[in-house]
Amino acid sequence: MPIVKIIEVIASSEKSFDDAVKNAVAETSKTIRNIDSVWVQDMKAHVKDGQITTYGVNCKISFRVEE
């Protein structure tokens, strides 16, 4: 039976929340293999002069631990 581990990561994007989630998975996959899923726990946006400048997400990423 496989063991699944969960880590929490924070990522951002200047484009969108969707892009921030993609950045979280892309960066995590550089050092973690067997990623199964990503759960977006929180979202926030930074605002400057009435415009959104950065989209941020707090994600939990799950992956299978190799035997």
Backbone as JSON Lines, residues from 0, in Angstrom:
{"i":0,"aa":"M","n":[0.85,-1.17,0.0],"ca":[0.0,0.0,0.0],"c":[0.9,1.24,0.0]}
{"i":1,"aa":"P","n":[0.65,2.18,-0.93],"ca":[1.51,3.37,-1.0],"c":[1.26,4.33,0.16]}
{"i":2,"aa":"I","n":[2.31,5.03,0.53],"ca":[2.23,6.07,1.55],"c":[2.2,7.41,0.81]}
{"i":3,"aa":"V","n":[1.31,8.31,1.24],"ca":[1.2,9.63,0.62],"c":[1.63,10.67,1.65]}
{"i":4,"aa":"K","n":[2.48,11.6,1.21],"ca":[2.94,12.67,2.06],"c":[2.38,13.99,1.52]}
{"i":5,"aa":"I","n":[2.15,14.94,2.42],"ca":[1.62,16.25,2.04],"c":[2.58,17.33,2.52]}
{"i":6,"aa":"I","n":[2.9,18.26,1.6],"ca":[3.71,19.42,1.97],"c":[2.91,20.68,1.65]}
{"i":7,"aa":"E","n":[3.25,21.75,2.32],"ca":[2.56,23.02,2.09],"c":[3.53,23.98,1.41]}
{"i":8,"aa":"V","n":[3.08,24.61,0.33],"ca":[3.92,25.56,-0.42],"c":[3.13,26.84,-0.68]}
{"i":9,"aa":"I","n":[3.86,27.92,-0.85],"ca":[3.29,29.21,-1.2],"c":[3.88,29.62,-2.54]}
{"i":10,"aa":"A","n":[3.04,30.04,-3.48],"ca":[3.51,30.45,-4.8],"c":[2.77,31.7,-5.24]}
{"i":11,"aa":"S","n":[3.35,32.4,-6.22],"ca":[2.72,33.62,-6.71],"c":[2.87,33.74,-8.22]}
{"i":12,"aa":"S","n":[2.11,34.69,-8.76],"ca":[2.14,34.97,-10.19],"c":[1.67,36.4,-10.41]}
{"i":13,"aa":"E","n":[2.16,37.01,-11.45],"ca":[1.69,38.34,-11.83],"c":[0.51,38.24,-12.79]}
{"i":14,"aa":"K","n":[0.18,37.0,-13.25],"ca":[-0.89,36.8,-14.24],"c":[-2.24,36.47,-13.63]}
{"i":15,"aa":"S","n":[-2.29,35.39,-12.79],"ca":[-3.58,34.91,-12.29],"c":[-3.38,33.92,-11.15]}
{"i":16,"aa":"F","n":[-4.5,33.59,-10.48],"ca":[-4.46,32.54,-9.46],"c":[-4.11,31.2,-10.1]}
{"i":17,"aa":"D","n":[-4.7,30.93,-11.25],"ca":[-4.43,29.68,-11.97],"c":[-2.94,29.54,-12.27]}
{"i":18,"aa":"D","n":[-2.32,30.6,-12.71],"ca":[-0.89,30.56,-13.01],"c":[-0.06,30.37,-11.74]}
{"i":19,"aa":"A","n":[-0.52,30.94,-10.63],"ca":[0.19,30.75,-9.35],"c":[0.16,29.29,-8.93]}
{"i":20,"aa":"V","n":[-0.97,28.61,-9.12],"ca":[-1.07,27.18,-8.8],"c":[-0.14,26.38,-9.71]}
{"i":21,"aa":"K","n":[-0.13,26.71,-10.99],"ca":[0.77,26.02,-11.92],"c":[2.23,26.22,-11.53]}
{"i":22,"aa":"N","n":[2.57,27.43,-11.07],"ca":[3.93,27.7,-10.6],"c":[4.27,26.85,-9.38]}
{"i":23,"aa":"A","n":[3.31,26.7,-8.47],"ca":[3.54,25.89,-7.27],"c":[3.87,24.45,-7.65]}
{"i":24,"aa":"V","n":[3.1,23.88,-8.57],"ca":[3.33,22.5,-8.99],"c":[4.63,22.38,-9.77]}
{"i":25,"aa":"A","n":[4.89,23.32,-10.67],"ca":[6.12,23.27,-11.49],"c":[7.37,23.35,-10.62]}
{"i":26,"aa":"E","n":[7.39,24.27,-9.67],"ca":[8.57,24.42,-8.81],"c":[8.74,23.22,-7.89]}
{"i":27,"aa":"T","n":[7.64,22.73,-7.34],"ca":[7.72,21.57,-6.44],"c":[8.18,20.34,-7.19]}
{"i":28,"aa":"S","n":[7.75,20.17,-8.42],"ca":[8.1,18.98,-9.19],"c":[9.58,18.95,-9.57]}
{"i":29,"aa":"K","n":[10.3,20.05,-9.37],"ca":[11.75,20.06,-9.62],"c":[12.5,19.2,-8.61]}
{"i":30,"aa":"T","n":[11.92,19.07,-7.39],"ca":[12.6,18.3,-6.34],"c":[11.77,17.16,-5.78]}
{"i":31,"aa":"I","n":[10.48,17.12,-6.1],"ca":[9.58,16.07,-5.59],"c":[9.02,15.29,-6.77]}
{"i":32,"aa":"R","n":[9.08,13.97,-6.68],"ca":[8.48,13.13,-7.72],"c":[7.15,12.58,-7.24]}
{"i":33,"aa":"N","n":[6.4,12.01,-8.17],"ca":[5.13,11.31,-7.87],"c":[4.06,12.22,-7.28]}
{"i":34,"aa":"I","n":[3.98,13.46,-7.74],"ca":[2.93,14.37,-7.26],"c":[1.59,13.85,-7.76]}
{"i":35,"aa":"D","n":[0.64,13.73,-6.83],"ca":[-0.69,13.22,-7.14],"c":[-1.73,14.33,-7.26]}
{"i":36,"aa":"S","n":[-1.66,15.31,-6.36],"ca":[-2.7,16.34,-6.36],"c":[-2.22,17.62,-5.7]}
{"i":37,"aa":"V","n":[-2.97,18.68,-5.95],"ca":[-2.71,19.96,-5.3],"c":[-4.05,20.5,-4.81]}
{"i":38,"aa":"W","n":[-4.07,20.96,-3.57],"ca":[-5.25,21.53,-2.97],"c":[-4.94,22.99,-2.63]}
{"i":39,"aa":"V","n":[-5.7,23.9,-3.2],"ca":[-5.51,25.32,-2.91],"c":[-6.24,25.65,-1.62]}
{"i":40,"aa":"Q","n":[-5.46,25.94,-0.61],"ca":[-6.02,26.19,0.71],"c":[-6.45,27.66,0.86]}
{"i":41,"aa":"D","n":[-5.63,28.59,0.39],"ca":[-5.93,30.02,0.5],"c":[-5.46,30.74,-0.76]}
{"i":42,"aa":"M","n":[-6.12,31.84,-1.05],"ca":[-5.72,32.71,-2.15],"c":[-5.69,34.15,-1.64]}
{"i":43,"aa":"K","n":[-4.75,34.93,-2.17],"ca":[-4.73,36.36,-1.83],"c":[-4.12,37.12,-3.0]}
{"i":44,"aa":"A","n":[-4.41,38.4,-3.05],"ca":[-3.86,39.24,-4.1],"c":[-3.31,40.52,-3.47]}
{"i":45,"aa":"H","n":[-2.17,40.95,-3.98],"ca":[-1.59,42.22,-3.54],"c":[-2.08,43.32,-4.47]}
{"i":46,"aa":"V","n":[-2.42,44.46,-3.9],"ca":[-2.98,45.57,-4.66],"c":[-2.1,46.8,-4.49]}
{"i":47,"aa":"K","n":[-1.87,47.5,-5.62],"ca":[-1.12,48.76,-5.58],"c":[-1.81,49.74,-6.52]}
{"i":48,"aa":"D","n":[-2.11,50.91,-6.03],"ca":[-2.78,51.96,-6.81],"c":[-4.07,51.46,-7.45]}
{"i":49,"aa":"G","n":[-4.83,50.66,-6.71],"ca":[-6.11,50.18,-7.18],"c":[-6.06,49.05,-8.19]}
{"i":50,"aa":"Q","n":[-4.87,48.48,-8.42],"ca":[-4.71,47.39,-9.38],"c":[-4.05,46.19,-8.7]}
{"i":51,"aa":"I","n":[-4.48,45.0,-9.08],"ca":[-3.84,43.78,-8.56],"c":[-2.47,43.65,-9.2]}
{"i":52,"aa":"T","n":[-1.46,43.49,-8.35],"ca":[-0.09,43.36,-8.86],"c":[0.42,41.93,-8.81]}
{"i":53,"aa":"T","n":[-0.03,41.17,-7.81],"ca":[0.44,39.8,-7.64],"c":[-0.67,38.93,-7.07]}
{"i":54,"aa":"Y","n":[-0.81,37.73,-7.62],"ca":[-1.75,36.73,-7.13],"c":[-0.95,35.7,-6.34]}
{"i":55,"aa":"G","n":[-1.43,35.32,-5.17],"ca":[-0.73,34.34,-4.35],"c":[-1.64,33.21,-3.91]}
{"i":56,"aa":"V","n":[-1.05,32.02,-3.79],"ca":[-1.79,30.86,-3.32],"c":[-0.99,30.11,-2.27]}
{"i":57,"aa":"N","n":[-1.71,29.54,-1.33],"ca":[-1.14,28.66,-0.33],"c":[-1.7,27.28,-0.65]}
{"i":58,"aa":"C","n":[-0.83,26.34,-1.03],"ca":[-1.27,25.04,-1.52],"c":[-0.73,23.9,-0.67]}
{"i":59,"aa":"K","n":[-1.49,22.82,-0.66],"ca":[-1.01,21.56,-0.1],"c":[-0.83,20.61,-1.28]}
{"i":60,"aa":"I","n":[0.36,20.08,-1.43],"ca":[0.69,19.18,-2.53],"c":[0.94,17.79,-1.96]}
{"i":61,"aa":"S","n":[0.25,16.8,-2.53],"ca":[0.42,15.42,-2.06],"c":[1.21,14.62,-3.09]}
{"i":62,"aa":"F","n":[2.03,13.7,-2.58],"ca":[2.83,12.85,-3.45],"c":[3.06,11.5,-2.79]}
{"i":63,"aa":"R","n":[3.22,10.49,-3.63],"ca":[3.47,9.14,-3.14],"c":[4.93,8.98,-2.76]}
{"i":64,"aa":"V","n":[5.19,8.39,-1.6],"ca":[6.53,8.1,-1.15],"c":[6.99,6.78,-1.78]}
{"i":65,"aa":"E","n":[8.18,6.8,-2.37],"ca":[8.7,5.59,-3.0],"c":[9.18,4.59,-1.96]}
{"i":66,"aa":"E","n":[9.01,3.32,-2.28],"ca":[9.45,2.26,-1.36],"c":[10.92,1.99,-1.52]}
